[in-house]
Amino acid sequence: MIDLENAMSPLDRLKSIMIRLRDPDKGCPWDIKQDFASIAPYTIEEAYEVADAIARKDMDDLRDELGDLLFQVVFHAQMAHENNNFTLDDVINGICDKMERRHPHVFGTDAQIAAGVQAGDWERHKERERSNKSKENNRKAGLLGGIAHTLPRLKRSQKLQARAARVGFDWPDLGPVFDKLDEEVAELKEALNTPENIEHIADELGDILFVCTNLARKLNIDAENALERSNVKFERRFAYIEKCLAERNISLDDADLDLMERYWVEAKAYD
């Protein structure tokens, strides 16, 4: 007798598990009641956990997190299949077609392969796809179209500015960026004169962050990574404060700001 489970490919096994979990009669109550919107936050979380495992260079954890992320893809595809939207095979074939289309120097004609990689090819292929998709959906294709609103805000900001810069909408060097930053800081200070207008204050603060991400782009630095470096640095320094206070049997609640600032300065010496 053939062991069908062992005869399956790993991907087919995962698909069968997902089908069973979503079975209306025999499945898992939690999985059955989920929809695309309820699962989306988990998908985003798993992607971040993949990135975290990479940052920690933990290959065992990376293997597990990639599995969790793959499960999210299968989950969404199964729900779409149940709604007669598309299947997992459609998802896989779609990305295969896209990769072949965007790499003519690898999968194209003999002439395209011989020509090799051409500068700007990748972006031109993506722009053509965005335009075709917009035509299919009967809507105008703007230069900034297709940049997901669900991206982390710093990353989305940099993508918007980078896309605009491709057509020359960009400062020529860093000088005007710093000038703009000074201008936005001054406007925030002015907005603070009317503290009741919190939306205006938020707008001015947002403008400062927007200019900062532009500065990061001009410096060829990922704003998300830069901020995370500062996050890690803050955690490390604050942990040093906690350690020093604990050695003196002083709780955080009892420590005054001057003492914590003193330990903070000490911690900076170790950076």
N, C-alpha and C positions, 0 to 999 in steps of 0.2 A: 504494500500500500504506500502511495507517494505522500510524503509529508509536505502538504501544500504550503505551509508557513515557511518551511526552510527552502522550498523551491522558489519562493518569491524573491524578487530583487529587493534590496533594502528600501527603495523608494515605494515600491508596490506594497510592501509590508506596512509602511507608514501611512499610505493612503487607506489601506484596509482598516487600520486602527482608527483613523479619523472618521471613516464612514460608520464604524461601530459606535464610536463615541457620540455621533450625531443621530443615531438611530432613534426615531421618536418613541419606540416601544421598549427597546433594550439598552439604550444609550445612557450616558451620564447626564443627570438633570441640569448641571451647570453648563456643560457644553451645548446641550440642546437649546437652551434659552438665549445663547449669545447671538449677536449680529455683527455686521462689519464695524459699526461705531463702537460697540462695547469692547471689541477685540483690538481695535486700532491702538489704544494706549499700551497694551501689552506688546504689540509688535514693535513700537518705538522703543519701549524699555529694553526689549531683547537686543535690539540693534546697538543700544548704548552699552549693554553688558558685553557684547562681542568686542566693542572698541576698548572697553576697560580691560578685558582679558589680554588683548593685544598689547595695551600699554604696560601691563604687568608682566608681559612675556611668559604667561602661564599657558602652555600649550594644552595641558589636560583640561583646564577650564575653558580654553578657546574651543576645543572640540565639543564640549558640552553646550556651550553658549551658541555655537553654530547650529547644533541640533535643535535647540530651543527656537532659534530664528527660523530654521527650515520648517519646523512645526507650525509656526505662525503663517507661513506662506501656504502650506497645505490646508490649514484651517480656513483661510480666506477663500482659497480655490474651491474647497468643498462646499462652502456656503453659496458661492457663485454657481456651482454646478447644480445645487438643489433649486436655485432660482432660474435655471436654464440661461444663465448669462455666459459662462465660459467654464472650461475645465482646467485641471492642472496641466494636462498635455498642451492646451492652448497657451497657457502661460509659458511653458518651457519652449514650445515651438516659436512663440513670439520673441523671446529673448535670443533664441538661436538665429532667427531671421535678422533681428536688429544687429547683432554682433557681426554677422557676415556682411550685412549691408554697410556697416560703418568701417569695415576693414577691407576695402577693395584691394589693398596692397598685399593682402594675405589670401583672400577668397575670390578675388575678381578675375578678370580676363588676364591672359598672358601679358598684354600691354600694361594693364594696371599694376600687376605684380612686378613687372620690370621697372616701372616708374617709381615704385617704392612709396614711402610715406611722403605726402605733400603737406606743407605747412598750412594749417587751418582746415584740413580735411574734416577732422572730427566735428568741429563746430559747424561747418557747412552742412554736413550730413544731419546733424541735430536740428539745425534751422530749417532744413527742407522737411524733415519729419514733423516739426511743430507746425509748419505752414500747411502741410497736407492734412494733419489732424484737425486744424482749425477749419479748413474747407469742408472736411467731412462733417464737422459739427455745426456748419453754417455760422461761423463767427470769425471776426477779424483777428488775424494773427498779429499781435503787438510784439515789439522787440522783447518786452519783459514778460510775455506770456509763458506759462509753463513752469515758472519758479514757484514751487509749492509753498503755500501759506503755512503749512505745518512744520516747515524747517525750523530749527533753532533760530531765534531772531537775529543773533549776530551773524550767523552763516547766511541767512536769507539776505540780510543787508549787504554783505560783501558780494553775493551773487548778483543782486540788482545793480550794484555799482559797476561790477566787472562787465556785465552785459552792456550797460550804457557806454562804458569806456571803449568798447569795441568799435563804436561808430564815432568816436572822438569826443563824447561828452565826458570830459575828464580834465582835471587840472594838470598842467604840464610837469609840475614838480611838487615837492613837499611844502614849499613856502606858503602858497595860498591855503593849503590844508590847515596849517598851524594858525594862519590868520583867521580862517573860518572857525576854528576851535575857540580861539579867544573871543570872537564875536558871539558865539553861541553861549559861552560861559557868562558873558556880560548880560545876555538876554535872560538867562536863567536867574541871575542875581536880581534883575529888574522885576521879573515875574514874582519873585519872593516878596515883593512889596505888597502884593495882594494875595496873601496866603489862602484866602477863601476860594480863590479860583484854582482849584487843584488840577483841573483838566489842562489849563494853560501851563501850569508848572510842569505837568507830566509831558506835555508837548515839547517844552524847551529842554527838558532832561533827555527826551528821546532824540532831539536834534544833536545833542552832545554825543550821545552814544553812536548815532549815525555817522557823524564826522570821525569819531574814533575808529569805527570799522573801516572807513575809507582810508584813514591813515595806515591801518594795519595792511590793507590791500596794497597801498602804494609801497609799503616796506616789504611786500611779499611774505607777510606773516598771517597765519590763520588766526582770526580774532578769538575764536572759540578756544583754541589751544593756548593762546596768550593769557586769556582770562583763567583758564584752568591751572596754568603755572602759578598764577597769583593766588588762586584758591588753595593749592597745595602748600604754597609758601606760608599763607596765613594759618592753615591748620598746623603746620610744623611749629611755627613761632608760638601759637597759642598753647600748643601742647607743652612747650617749654615753660610757659608761664604757669600752667597747672602743676607741672612737676616741681618747680621751685617753690610754689606756694605750699604744696603738699609736704615738702621737706621741712617747712617751717610750721606745719600743722595749721595753716591758714586756709579757710575755705574761700571759694570764689566770691561768695556773698559778703564775706567780711573784708576782703582785700579792697584797698582803695585804688583809684585810678593811677596815682603817682607810682605806687609799688608795681602795679601791673605794667605800666609804661617802662619802668626801669628794667624789668625782666624782658620786655619786648625788645628793648635796645640791645640787651645781652644776646638775645636769640638771633638778632640780625647779624651779629658777628660770626655766627656759625654758617650763614648762607654762603 
